[in-house]
């Protein structure tokens, strides 16, 4: 980074709070179940990145983009996640997952929630266990995003594999 470093501090030391860490332990256990599911790892990272972009979660964007690069994800694909509809680098299955992630993240913005079309499209590409993992993953990343955005957790200092 050029210029002067900016210091951003969270509103609460979440990682130093005993109650918060008890909750985080359970959330992280759910995350481990999803990581071990048959939903492709690349799809999982793309979904986490897209939801985190929508929610403006710096910590999650920092973590999931770095983890994706570390796992071999292509930088061009990561750069195009926010514009996935106009990008040619995603599979039809990934596009269906990104659509479901967007609608599941913006659930309050849509009177009917997730559309039948988005669900049917995802169901064309993923089996029942993968759909369950996808739905739970969308809920889980939104949980992480809401905690981090509320606390103004800074992004930028994450090291791949730091918490996993």
Long-range contacts (C-beta under 8 A, 24 or more apart in sequence): 8-152, 8-154, 9-152, 9-154, 10-151, 10-152, 10-153, 10-154, 11-150, 11-151, 11-152, 12-151, 14-147, 14-151, 14-153, 27-140, 27-143, 27-144, 28-163, 30-136, 30-140, 31-140, 33-136, 34-133, 34-136, 34-137, 34-140, 35-164, 37-129, 37-130, 37-133, 38-127, 38-129, 38-130, 38-133, 39-126, 39-130, 39-133, 39-134, 39-137, 40-93, 41-71, 42-68, 42-71, 42-73, 42-94, 43-93, 43-94, 43-97, 43-134, 44-133, 44-137, 45-71, 45-73, 46-77, 46-81, 46-90, 46-94, 46-97, 46-98, 46-101, 47-97, 47-98, 47-101, 47-134, 47-137, 47-138, 47-141, 48-137, 48-141, 49-78, 49-81, 50-81, 50-82, 50-84, 50-98, 50-101, 50-102, 50-105, 51-101, 51-102, 51-104, 51-105, 51-138, 51-141, 51-142, 51-145, 52-141, 52-145, 53-81, 53-82, 54-102, 54-105, 54-106, 55-105, 55-142, 55-145, 55-146, 55-149, 56-149, 57-144, 57-145, 57-148, 57-149, 57-153, 57-155, 58-148, 58-153, 58-154, 58-155, 58-156, 59-148, 59-153, 59-154, 59-155, 59-158, 60-141, 60-144, 60-145, 60-148, 60-155, 61-155, 62-155, 62-156, 62-157, 62-158, 63-155, 63-158, 63-162, 63-163, 66-158, 66-159, 66-160, 67-160, 67-161, 67-164, 69-160, 70-160, 70-161, 92-125, 93-125, 93-126, 96-121, 96-122, 96-124, 96-125, 96-126, 97-122, 97-125, 97-126, 97-134, 100-134, 100-135, 100-138, 101-134, 101-138, 104-135, 104-138, 104-139, 104-142, 105-138, 105-142
